[in-house]
């Protein structure tokens, strides 16, 4: 059985059972990725993902630069300016991720309605609060 397929019924079939005519409960179910907190995004634009990964690599370089500046006892104001630049870059990535989250995950929750819509809105408000600080 392929790795990504799980069976509802762990009992092996006997030779007397017919493959496609067997009880549907015996048929393997595909393992779907988990969406939502701790799982995966519903959808990610490939171009935006590529741009965000590029930005994050650049930010890594900026962080290494700040680290070196501190290690070399550089002028405090220069270090603080670089830290502000890193924070602005991270905020740009966060804005892109938030836009993707609203467009796909929050919109999906709202379309489903009910408790899921309420949860999606609550989560969005918490995210905005976290990003606002």
C-alpha positions in Angstrom: 0.0 0.0 0.0 1.5 3.5 -0.8 2.7 5.5 2.1 0.1 8.2 1.7 -2.9 5.9 1.9 -4.4 4.7 5.2 -7.0 2.0 5.5 -10.1 2.4 7.7 -10.0 -1.3 8.4 -6.6 -2.7 9.3 -7.7 -6.3 8.7 -6.2 -7.8 5.5 -8.6 -9.0 2.8 -9.1 -12.7 2.5 -9.0 -14.4 -0.9 -12.9 -14.7 -0.8 -13.3 -10.9 -1.0 -13.7 -9.2 -4.3 -11.7 -6.0 -4.8 -14.2 -3.4 -6.1 -17.3 -5.2 -4.8 -16.0 -5.4 -1.2 -17.6 -3.3 1.6 -16.7 0.4 1.1 -15.5 0.5 4.7 -12.6 -1.8 3.6 -11.5 0.6 0.9 -8.4 2.7 1.7 -8.8 6.4 2.3 -6.3 8.9 1.1 -4.5 10.8 3.8 -5.2 14.5 3.2 -3.0 17.2 4.5 -4.2 19.0 7.6 -5.3 22.6 7.0 -5.4 25.3 9.6 -3.3 25.8 12.7 -0.4 23.4 12.9 -1.2 22.2 9.3 -0.9 23.6 5.8 -2.3 26.6 4.1 -5.3 26.0 1.8 -3.5 27.7 -1.1 -0.3 29.5 -1.8 0.5 31.6 -4.8 3.8 30.1 -6.2 5.2 33.5 -7.3 4.5 35.1 -3.9 6.0 32.2 -2.1 9.2 32.5 -4.2 9.3 36.3 -3.5 8.8 35.7 0.2 11.6 33.1 0.3 13.9 35.5 -1.5 13.0 38.3 1.0 13.7 35.9 3.9 17.1 34.9 2.6 17.9 38.6 2.3 16.7 39.2 5.9 18.9 36.3 7.1 21.9 38.2 5.6 20.7 41.4 7.3 20.5 39.6 10.6 24.1 38.2 10.1 25.2 41.8 9.4 23.6 43.1 12.6 25.2 40.3 14.5 28.6 41.2 13.1 28.0 44.9 13.9 27.3 44.1 17.5 30.3 41.8 17.7 32.5 44.5 16.3 31.2 47.1 18.7 29.9 49.3 15.9 28.1 52.6 16.6 24.8 52.0 18.4 22.8 54.2 16.1 24.0 52.4 13.0 23.0 49.0 14.5 19.6 50.4 15.4 19.1 51.6 11.9 19.9 48.1 10.6 17.5 46.5 13.1 14.7 48.9 11.9 15.5 47.8 8.3 15.2 44.1 9.3 11.9 44.8 11.1 10.5 46.6 8.1 11.5 43.7 5.8 9.9 41.2 8.2 6.7 43.3 8.2 6.6 43.1 4.4 6.8 39.3 4.5 4.1 39.3 7.2 1.8 41.5 5.1 2.1 39.1 2.1 1.4 36.1 4.3 -1.6 37.9 5.9 -3.0 38.8 2.5 -2.7 35.1 1.4 -4.3 34.0 4.6 -7.3 36.3 4.2 -7.7 35.5 0.5 -7.7 31.7 1.0 -8.1 30.5 4.6 -10.3 33.2 6.1 -12.4 33.4 2.9 -12.9 29.6 3.1 -14.0 29.8 6.7 -16.5 32.5 5.9 -17.9 30.6 2.9 -18.4 27.5 5.1 -20.2 29.7 7.6 -21.4 29.1 11.1 -18.8 28.4 13.8 -16.0 28.1 11.2 -16.7 31.6 10.0 -16.7 32.9 13.6 -13.4 31.1 14.3 -11.8 32.4 11.1 -12.8 36.0 12.0 -11.5 35.6 15.5 -8.3 34.2 14.3 -7.9 37.1 11.8 -8.5 39.7 14.6 -5.8 38.0 16.8 -3.4 37.9 13.9 -3.9 41.6 13.2 -3.4 42.4 16.9 -0.1 40.4 16.9 1.2 42.0 13.8 0.2 45.5 15.0 2.8 45.4 17.8 
